[in-house]
Amino acid sequence: MFKLNLDKAYKLEQFHLDWGIDHIKKRVREQKVDFMFEVENTYYCELIRSTKDSVIDKSLRTFLIGKPSDLRKAHEQLPNFFKDCLHINKITPSIHQTINFKSNYKLIGARSLSTGKEIETEVAKVISRMHKIFDYKYFVSTQAQKRNLLIDDINAVKTENWSAYQLAYHLSNRACCYCNKQFTLTINNKTGKLRPQLDHFYPQSKYPFFSLSMYNLIPSCSSCNSSSKGDMDTLDKQYGNTILHPFEDELPKNITFSLAKNKDFYIKLSNGNLEVSDFSIEMKNLESCSKSKLAVEKFNINEQYKLHREEICDALNNSIFYNKMAMKNVAKLLNIKGVKVEAAAREFSSIQLQKNIANDPKQRVLGKLMNDVLKEEFSNLLK
């Protein structure tokens, strides 16, 4: 829903790249197997031998710090062998697919594949090797955390200190960029640790080569990452995104939260007893952006935000009714009467509403909801 700060991300690229290249090459060398497909072996051998000027190293750089558009292009250009393996891993291969796979790809070693079951078994091993090489589990592991207390000064961070905690900490996004209703803070010290989950925008089950891609790791709350989005395939058949990408897209400005009010809404608000039953929360202009619409549906934004009407009640009652009462008390002390009191109360309430509007709502929990509603009511006060 919200775009992450790219300026902060740019400063982290070299740390992620240096750590990633060393780690991936180390993992490739550890893959000691009796049988490996020729094309797979060739590809991984080139990874080990790669230098900064080689074509394969450019691919490795893309896998680690490529922007979302680079990742989409990299997947499109990935050797067919890996794409075929990922496809077969999802289905039981047909006889036709089995014959094609056997004829196109050869195992290094004496034996050959003869049945669909054997192919499925070997393909599963290929997928397993992908995940071991592009080793996200280590990036977020306890082993990585223990040697990695947070370093405030980004210039003091070293390659060997790099891990999920440093990444999340230095991206420093306070609220989940998907739902904007949960904190995504990072702590890692001698007394305890806490960090947001890192959602794989392009899920690692379908795109294992992107498991360590910095711009594929989205700091998010557990509800959005695990419960809502899960394993959703966000890449369409034309190699475009199906929902907004937090490192690439901003929620269109015309999509806003608004209140659908009952007829007694303003009467009750003026008396300071506005209740959750007096209005509902809706999103305007959602149909104007298909990616936004699908994201709202996938993350259950409408259903979740129904549960936050209490916060709206408090914000409006506090900003309007209590300021109105305070202004009347001041007017009474100053012996001001009539229309001037009402005008002053409206002015005082409008000032308070403006003060509560956040400069950067994406960094405040429920920031967009509050900003949109308060701006709407500020406009109504001026009518």
C-alpha positions as CSV (number, residue, x, y, z in Angstrom):
1,M,0.0,0.0,0.0
2,F,2.9,2.4,0.8
3,K,6.2,2.9,-1.0
4,L,9.3,2.2,1.0
5,N,12.2,4.7,1.3
6,L,14.5,4.0,-1.7
7,D,17.1,6.5,-0.5
8,K,17.7,4.4,2.6
9,A,17.7,1.2,0.5
10,Y,20.3,2.5,-1.9
11,K,22.8,3.0,1.0
12,L,22.4,-0.7,1.9
13,E,23.0,-2.2,-1.5
14,Q,26.8,-2.7,-1.2
15,F,26.6,-4.4,2.2
16,H,23.9,-6.8,0.8
17,L,25.8,-7.4,-2.4
18,D,29.2,-8.2,-0.8
19,W,27.7,-10.5,1.9
20,G,25.5,-12.2,-0.7
21,I,28.2,-12.9,-3.3
22,D,30.5,-14.4,-0.6
23,H,27.7,-16.4,0.9
24,I,26.2,-17.8,-2.3
25,K,29.6,-18.9,-3.7
26,K,30.3,-20.6,-0.4
27,R,27.0,-22.5,-0.6
28,V,27.6,-23.5,-4.2
29,R,30.9,-25.1,-3.2
30,E,29.2,-27.0,-0.5
31,Q,26.8,-28.8,-3.0
32,K,28.5,-32.2,-3.1
33,V,26.2,-34.5,-4.9
34,D,26.6,-37.7,-6.9
35,F,24.3,-36.6,-9.7
36,M,23.6,-33.1,-11.0
37,F,22.1,-32.0,-14.3
38,E,24.7,-30.8,-16.8
39,V,23.1,-27.4,-17.3
40,E,22.7,-26.9,-13.6
41,N,26.3,-27.9,-12.9
42,T,27.5,-25.5,-15.6
43,Y,25.5,-22.6,-14.3
44,Y,26.7,-23.0,-10.7
45,C,30.3,-23.6,-11.7
46,E,30.1,-20.2,-13.6
47,L,28.8,-18.6,-10.3
48,I,31.9,-19.8,-8.5
49,R,34.3,-18.6,-11.2
50,S,32.5,-15.3,-11.8
51,T,34.3,-12.0,-11.6
52,K,32.9,-8.5,-11.4
53,D,33.2,-8.2,-15.2
54,S,31.6,-11.5,-16.1
55,V,28.1,-12.0,-17.4
56,I,27.2,-14.5,-14.7
57,D,28.3,-12.1,-12.0
58,K,26.0,-9.4,-13.4
59,S,23.2,-12.0,-13.0
60,L,24.3,-12.6,-9.4
61,R,24.2,-8.8,-8.8
62,T,20.7,-8.7,-10.2
63,F,19.6,-11.6,-7.9
64,L,20.9,-9.7,-4.9
65,I,20.3,-6.0,-5.5
66,G,18.3,-5.8,-8.7
67,K,15.3,-3.5,-8.6
68,P,11.9,-5.2,-9.0
69,S,11.9,-4.6,-12.8
70,D,15.4,-6.2,-13.0
71,L,14.1,-9.3,-11.1
72,R,11.1,-9.7,-13.4
73,K,13.5,-9.5,-16.4
74,A,15.9,-11.9,-14.8
75,H,13.2,-14.5,-14.3
76,E,12.1,-14.2,-17.9
77,Q,15.7,-14.8,-19.0
78,L,16.5,-17.6,-16.5
79,P,17.7,-20.8,-18.2
80,N,14.6,-22.9,-19.2
81,F,16.0,-25.8,-17.1
82,F,15.3,-24.0,-13.9
83,K,11.8,-22.7,-15.0
84,D,11.0,-26.3,-16.1
85,C,12.0,-27.7,-12.8
86,L,9.9,-25.1,-10.9
87,H,7.0,-25.9,-13.1
88,I,7.3,-29.7,-12.7
89,N,7.7,-29.3,-9.0
90,K,4.2,-27.9,-8.8
91,I,2.5,-30.7,-10.9
92,T,2.7,-34.3,-11.7
93,P,4.4,-34.3,-15.1
94,S,2.6,-35.7,-18.1
95,I,4.1,-38.4,-20.4
96,H,4.8,-35.6,-22.9
97,Q,6.6,-33.4,-20.3
98,T,8.6,-36.4,-19.1
99,I,9.8,-37.2,-22.6
100,N,10.8,-33.6,-23.2
101,F,12.6,-33.3,-19.9
102,K,14.5,-36.5,-20.5
103,S,15.6,-35.5,-24.0
104,N,16.5,-31.9,-23.1
105,Y,18.4,-32.3,-19.8
106,K,21.0,-34.9,-18.9
107,L,22.3,-36.0,-15.5
108,I,26.0,-36.0,-14.9
109,G,26.9,-39.6,-14.1
110,A,26.2,-43.1,-15.4
111,R,22.5,-43.4,-14.9
112,S,19.7,-41.8,-16.8
113,L,16.1,-41.0,-15.9
114,S,13.4,-43.3,-17.2
115,T,10.2,-42.6,-15.3
116,G,8.2,-39.6,-14.3
117,K,8.7,-40.5,-10.7
118,E,12.5,-40.4,-11.1
119,I,12.2,-37.0,-12.7
120,E,10.1,-35.7,-9.9
121,T,12.6,-36.9,-7.4
122,E,15.6,-35.3,-9.1
123,V,13.7,-32.1,-9.7
124,A,12.9,-31.9,-6.0
125,K,16.6,-32.2,-5.4
126,V,17.3,-29.3,-7.8
127,I,14.7,-27.1,-6.0
128,S,16.3,-28.0,-2.7
129,R,19.8,-27.0,-4.0
130,M,18.4,-23.7,-5.2
131,H,17.1,-22.9,-1.6
132,K,20.4,-24.1,-0.1
133,I,22.4,-21.8,-2.4
134,F,20.2,-18.8,-2.1
135,D,20.1,-19.4,1.6
136,Y,17.5,-17.2,3.2
137,K,17.2,-19.4,6.3
138,Y,20.8,-18.4,7.3
139,F,20.1,-14.7,6.6
140,V,17.4,-14.7,9.3
141,S,19.0,-17.4,11.5
142,T,19.8,-17.2,15.2
143,Q,23.4,-17.9,14.3
144,A,23.5,-14.7,12.2
145,Q,21.7,-12.7,14.9
146,K,24.2,-13.6,17.7
147,R,27.1,-12.0,16.0
148,N,25.1,-9.0,14.9
149,L,24.0,-6.4,17.5
150,L,22.6,-3.4,15.7
151,I,25.0,-0.7,14.5
152,D,23.5,2.8,14.3
153,D,26.1,4.3,12.0
154,I,25.6,2.7,8.6
155,N,29.2,3.5,7.7
156,A,30.4,1.4,10.6
157,V,28.6,-1.7,9.4
158,K,30.8,-4.5,8.0
159,T,30.0,-7.2,5.5
160,E,30.3,-9.9,8.2
161,N,27.8,-8.1,10.4
162,W,25.1,-8.1,7.7
163,S,21.8,-10.0,8.3
164,A,18.1,-9.5,8.3
165,Y,18.3,-7.4,11.5
166,Q,20.7,-4.9,10.0
167,L,18.6,-4.7,6.8
168,A,15.3,-4.1,8.7
169,Y,16.9,-1.7,11.1
170,H,18.5,0.5,8.5
171,L,15.4,0.5,6.3
172,S,13.8,1.9,9.5
173,N,10.1,1.6,8.4
174,R,8.0,2.1,11.5
175,A,4.7,0.7,10.2
176,C,3.8,-2.2,7.9
177,C,3.8,-0.9,4.3
178,Y,1.0,-3.3,3.4
179,C,-1.6,-2.6,6.0
180,N,-0.3,0.5,7.9
181,K,-1.8,-0.9,11.1
182,Q,1.0,-2.8,12.8
183,F,4.5,-1.6,13.9
184,T,7.5,-3.0,12.2
185,L,10.3,-1.9,14.6
186,T,13.7,-3.6,15.0
187,I,15.5,-4.3,18.2
188,N,18.5,-6.6,18.8
189,N,20.5,-6.1,21.9
190,K,21.8,-8.1,24.9
191,T,18.4,-8.2,26.6
192,G,16.2,-9.2,23.6
193,K,15.4,-9.0,19.9
194,L,12.5,-8.0,17.7
195,R,12.2,-7.3,14.0
196,P,9.5,-7.3,11.3
197,Q,9.0,-10.3,9.1
198,L,10.5,-10.1,5.7
199,D,7.9,-10.9,3.1
200,H,9.2,-12.3,-0.2
201,F,7.1,-10.2,-2.6
202,Y,7.9,-12.8,-5.3
203,P,7.5,-15.9,-3.1
204,Q,10.6,-18.0,-2.6
205,S,8.7,-21.2,-3.2
206,K,8.1,-20.1,-6.8
207,Y,11.2,-17.9,-7.3
208,P,14.0,-19.4,-5.2
209,F,16.7,-17.3,-7.1
210,F,15.1,-14.2,-5.5
211,S,15.2,-15.6,-1.9
212,L,18.0,-13.2,-1.0
213,S,17.1,-10.3,-3.3
214,M,17.1,-7.1,-1.2
215,Y,14.3,-5.5,-3.2
216,N,12.2,-8.7,-2.8
217,L,12.4,-8.6,1.0
218,I,9.6,-6.4,2.3
219,P,9.5,-5.5,6.1
220,S,6.0,-6.4,7.1
221,C,3.8,-7.5,10.0
222,S,3.1,-11.2,10.5
223,S,-0.5,-10.8,9.7
224,C,0.2,-9.5,6.2
225,N,3.1,-11.8,5.5
226,S,1.9,-15.1,6.8
227,S,-1.8,-14.9,7.2
228,S,-2.9,-12.7,4.3
229,K,-0.4,-12.7,1.5
230,G,1.3,-16.1,2.1
231,D,2.5,-17.8,-1.0
232,M,0.5,-15.6,-3.4
233,D,2.1,-15.4,-6.9
234,T,2.5,-11.7,-7.6
235,L,4.0,-12.1,-11.1
236,D,1.6,-12.3,-13.9
237,K,2.1,-14.1,-17.3
238,Q,3.3,-10.9,-18.9
239,Y,6.0,-10.5,-16.2
240,G,4.2,-7.6,-14.5
241,N,3.1,-7.3,-10.9
242,T,-0.4,-8.2,-9.8
243,I,-0.4,-5.9,-6.7
244,L,1.5,-2.7,-5.7
245,H,5.2,-3.3,-5.1
246,P,6.4,-1.4,-1.9
247,F,9.8,-0.7,-3.5
248,E,8.2,0.4,-6.8
249,D,4.7,1.7,-6.4
250,E,2.9,4.3,-4.3
251,L,-0.8,4.0,-3.5
252,P,-2.6,6.5,-5.9
253,K,-3.5,9.8,-4.2
254,N,-7.1,9.6,-5.3
255,I,-7.6,6.4,-3.3
256,T,-8.7,7.6,0.2
257,F,-10.5,6.5,3.3
258,S,-13.8,8.1,3.9
259,L,-16.7,7.9,6.4
260,A,-20.2,6.9,5.3
261,K,-22.1,8.7,8.0
262,N,-25.6,8.2,9.5
263,K,-28.0,11.1,9.5
264,D,-27.3,11.9,13.2
265,F,-23.5,11.8,12.8
266,Y,-22.8,15.6,13.2
267,I,-25.4,16.0,16.0
268,K,-23.8,13.3,18.0
269,L,-20.3,14.6,17.2
270,S,-21.1,18.1,18.4
271,N,-22.4,16.6,21.7
272,G,-19.2,14.5,22.1
273,N,-21.0,11.1,22.0
274,L,-20.1,9.9,18.5
275,E,-20.2,6.0,18.4
276,V,-18.9,3.3,16.1
277,S,-22.4,2.6,15.0
278,D,-22.8,6.1,13.6
279,F,-20.6,5.6,10.5
280,S,-18.7,3.0,8.5
281,I,-15.3,3.2,6.9
282,E,-15.0,2.9,3.1
283,M,-12.3,3.4,0.4
284,K,-13.0,5.8,-2.5
285,N,-11.8,5.3,-6.1
286,L,-10.5,1.8,-5.5
287,E,-11.7,0.8,-9.0
288,S,-9.3,3.2,-10.6
289,C,-6.3,1.0,-9.9
290,S,-6.5,-2.8,-10.3
291,K,-3.3,-3.4,-8.4
292,S,-4.6,-1.4,-5.4
293,K,-7.9,-3.2,-5.5
294,L,-6.3,-6.7,-5.5
295,A,-4.0,-5.7,-2.6
296,V,-6.9,-4.4,-0.5
297,E,-8.7,-7.6,-1.1
298,K,-5.7,-9.8,-0.5
299,F,-4.7,-8.1,2.8
300,N,-8.4,-7.8,4.0
301,I,-8.0,-4.1,4.5
302,N,-11.7,-3.3,4.6
303,E,-12.4,-6.1,7.1
304,Q,-9.5,-5.1,9.3
305,Y,-10.3,-1.4,9.3
306,K,-13.8,-2.0,10.4
307,L,-12.3,-2.9,13.7
308,H,-10.6,0.6,14.0
309,R,-13.7,2.8,14.2
310,E,-13.1,3.3,17.9
311,E,-9.9,5.1,17.1
312,I,-11.8,7.4,14.7
313,C,-14.4,8.1,17.3
314,D,-11.8,9.1,19.8
315,A,-9.9,11.3,17.3
316,L,-13.0,13.2,16.2
317,N,-14.6,13.6,19.6
318,N,-11.3,14.9,21.0
319,S,-10.6,17.2,18.1
320,I,-14.1,18.7,17.8
321,F,-16.3,18.3,20.9
322,Y,-13.7,18.8,23.6
323,N,-12.1,21.8,21.9
324,K,-15.5,23.3,21.4
325,M,-16.2,23.0,25.1
326,A,-12.8,24.4,26.0
327,M,-13.4,27.4,23.7
328,K,-16.9,28.0,25.3
329,N,-15.3,28.0,28.7
330,V,-12.7,30.5,27.6
331,A,-15.5,32.7,26.0
332,K,-17.4,32.6,29.3
333,L,-14.4,33.8,31.2
334,L,-13.9,36.6,28.7
335,N,-17.6,37.4,28.6
336,I,-17.8,36.7,24.8
337,K,-21.2,35.8,23.6
338,G,-23.2,34.7,20.6
339,V,-22.0,34.0,17.1
340,K,-18.4,34.8,17.9
341,V,-18.2,31.9,20.4
342,E,-19.4,29.4,17.7
343,A,-17.1,30.8,15.1
344,A,-14.1,30.7,17.5
345,A,-15.0,27.1,18.5
346,R,-15.0,26.0,14.9
347,E,-11.7,27.7,14.3
348,F,-10.2,26.1,17.3
349,S,-11.4,22.7,16.3
350,S,-10.1,23.1,12.7
351,I,-6.7,24.0,14.1
352,Q,-6.7,21.0,16.3
353,L,-7.7,18.7,13.4
354,Q,-4.8,20.1,11.3
355,K,-2.3,19.5,14.2
356,N,-3.3,15.8,14.2
357,I,-2.7,15.3,10.5
358,A,0.7,13.5,10.2
359,N,3.3,14.8,7.8
360,D,4.4,11.2,7.0
361,P,1.4,8.9,7.5
362,K,3.2,5.8,6.2
363,Q,5.5,6.0,9.3
364,R,2.5,6.2,11.7
365,V,0.2,3.2,12.6
366,L,-3.2,3.9,11.0
367,G,-1.6,7.1,9.7
368,K,-3.4,7.1,6.3
369,L,-6.8,6.3,7.8
370,M,-6.5,9.1,10.4
371,N,-5.1,11.6,7.9
372,D,-7.8,11.0,5.3
373,V,-10.6,11.2,7.8
374,L,-9.3,14.3,9.6
375,K,-8.7,16.1,6.3
376,E,-12.2,15.3,5.2
377,E,-13.7,16.6,8.4
378,F,-11.4,19.7,8.3
379,S,-12.9,20.5,4.9
380,N,-16.4,20.0,6.3
381,L,-15.7,22.4,9.1
382,L,-14.7,25.1,6.6
383,K,-18.0,24.8,4.7
